[in-house]
């Protein structure tokens, strides 16, 4: 994800993938870096046995990218801007 914050602060970025066996989101990676006001590329990766995250019938994948405030921010009402999200899925 190539993104930035409109106001800097402490935030977490999470990659969630849908677990088809339990019908719920599985947080597969979280970063807790300080995010600034310049665009930066951050990689979030799913590791381990991720076959449960592919639907058996058609190998569909459902993904969600989230930002959460985890500490001080320069603004009360912060805003996150995404310039590019690239998904690479390899069997």
ZIRAKA-V796991 format. One record per residue. N is the residue number from 1. OMEGA is omega in degrees with one decimal (* if undefined). D_CENTER is the distance of its C-alpha to the mean C-alpha in Angstrom with 1 decimal. Layout:
BEGIN
N;OMEGA;D_CENTER
N;OMEGA;D_CENTER
END
This chain:
BEGIN
1;173.6;7.9
2;-173.6;11.1
3;176.8;11.1
4;173.5;13.2
5;175.7;14.4
6;173.9;17.8
7;-176.8;18.9
8;178.1;17.9
9;-179.7;17.1
10;-176.7;15.2
11;171.9;11.6
12;174.0;8.7
13;-178.2;5.0
14;171.0;3.5
15;177.8;3.1
16;174.4;6.4
17;-177.3;9.3
18;176.5;12.6
19;-174.5;15.5
20;-178.2;18.5
21;179.7;21.0
22;179.2;20.2
23;178.8;18.8
24;178.7;15.8
25;175.7;12.0
26;177.8;11.4
27;-174.5;8.6
28;176.9;8.8
29;176.9;7.2
30;174.2;6.9
31;-179.6;8.3
32;179.9;11.0
33;168.7;12.5
34;180.0;14.7
35;-177.4;13.4
36;-176.0;16.5
37;174.7;18.0
38;178.4;18.0
39;178.1;15.6
40;177.7;13.9
41;176.4;11.9
42;-180.0;9.2
43;174.0;8.6
44;-171.4;6.2
45;170.2;8.8
46;-178.5;10.3
47;-179.8;13.8
48;-180.0;17.0
49;-177.4;18.5
50;-178.7;16.0
51;178.7;18.9
52;-177.9;18.5
53;174.6;15.3
54;179.1;17.6
55;-175.5;20.1
56;-173.2;23.6
57;-175.7;25.4
58;179.1;23.6
59;177.5;20.6
60;177.8;18.1
61;178.0;14.4
62;-176.1;12.3
63;178.5;8.5
64;178.2;6.3
65;-176.4;3.4
66;173.0;5.0
67;176.4;7.1
68;176.0;10.2
69;-178.7;13.4
70;-178.9;14.6
71;-177.5;17.8
72;175.9;20.1
73;179.7;19.2
74;-179.4;21.8
75;179.0;21.7
76;179.6;21.9
77;-176.7;20.1
78;-178.4;17.2
79;-178.9;15.5
80;-178.6;12.4
81;178.4;13.2
82;177.3;11.3
83;-176.3;13.9
84;172.2;12.4
85;-177.9;9.6
86;178.9;11.1
87;177.0;10.8
88;-179.4;13.3
89;178.6;14.6
90;-179.6;17.8
91;*;20.0
END
